[in-house]
Amino acid sequence: MLMEPRTATTIEVADMTEHGAGRRAAPIDLVHLARQTFGSADLEREVLGLFVAQSKGLVARIATAEPRERGALVHRLKGSARGVGATTVARICDALEAPALAEAEARRLIDDLGVATADVRRFVDSIL
């Protein structure tokens, strides 16, 4: 269950990676999300559920798309990520939209995007 709107801009959560324990910023800025949803917990849940479903499909399509088709998919994901406060996902999308991006770098960023969206999904599962 989502809590009341946060007052801090960075929420610390246990490190969700396999690389050991630690602390890091949550993959969703819950303060931003609360502002976007006017503090409605029901709307937060709905928006996060939509983002999780959409991001999974878009990342799969981005991974297999030709470079010229990839841009529109990345842009769509970036807008959704910004809407829910998935800042890391949005930053990776920004990098993927860079002009003249080498394909090797794009592949690395797409891998990073897969990891970042998986982090978001795990985080959302843990709070819903």
N, C-alpha and C positions, 0 to 999 in steps of 0.2 A: 504494500500500500504506500502511495506517495504521501509525503509529509507536507506540512504547511510550507509556503514559500520561504526560501532560504534568505538569510541576510548577508551571507558571505558570497563572494563571486567564485570561489574555488572550493569544491567539496572534496575532502580527502577520503579515499577508500583504500581497502587493502589491495595490494598489487595482485592483479588477476592473471599475470603471466606465469609461465612455467619456470621463469628464471629466478625464482626465490621471492622471499617476503620483502616487503617494503611499502612505501606510501607514494601515491601519485594522485594527480588530479583525476576526478571522475571523468569518464568519456562523454558525459552530458552535463552541460552547465544548467543545473536545476533552477537557478535564479532566473536565467534567461527564459527557460521553458515556462516557469510560473508567470513571468510577465507576458509571454506570448499567449498563454491560455487564461489570462485574467485570474490566476489563482485557482482555477477549477481543477480539482484532482481528477474528476471524470474525463475532462477534456485532455488533461496531461496523459492519462492512460491511453485514450483513443489515439492521440497524435503520435505517441511513442510506438504504439502497436502498428500504426500505418507506416512509420519510418522504418521499423525493423523489417516489415514485409517488403517494402519497396527497396530498401538498401540491399537486401539479399539478392533480389532479382537483378537490380542494376549492376551490382558488382560482377555478377556472373556474365552479364552482357558486355560490360566494359572489358572484361578479361579476354573476350573472344572477338571483339569488334575490330574492324580495320581502323587505323589511325584517324581517318577523316570522319568516320561515323562515331568514334569514341567521344569526340568533343561534346556533342549534344547530350549524350548519356551522362558524362561527367558533370556537365553544367546542371542538369536536372538534379543529380544527387547532391551537388554542392548547395543548391537552393534549399532542398529539404533538410540537409544537415544544419545549415545556418538557422533554419526555422525552429529546430528542436534544441539547438545549442550543442550539437556534436562538432565542436570546434576543430578537433584533430582531423576528422573526416573532411570537413570543409577546407582545411589548409592543404591536405593532400590533393583534393580536387583542384584547388587553385594551382598547385604545382603542375598537375597533369594538363592544365589548360595553357601552359606556357608555350609561346610560339617557338617553333624549331626545336622542340624537345626530341632528343635522341631516343630511338626506340628502346635501347637498353635501359635508359633512365626511366622511360615510361613503364617498362616491365617491372622495374624495381618499385616504382611508385604504386603500381597496380597491386603488387604483393603487399605493400604497406597498407593500402586501402582495404584489402581483405582482412588484414589483422585488426585494423582500427574499427571496421564495422563489426567484426566478431566481438571486439571488446564492448562496443555499444550494446550488442544483443545480450551479452552476458550481464552487463550492468542493468539493463532494462529488466531482464528476467529476475534479477536479484531484488529489484525494488517494487515490482508489480505483484 
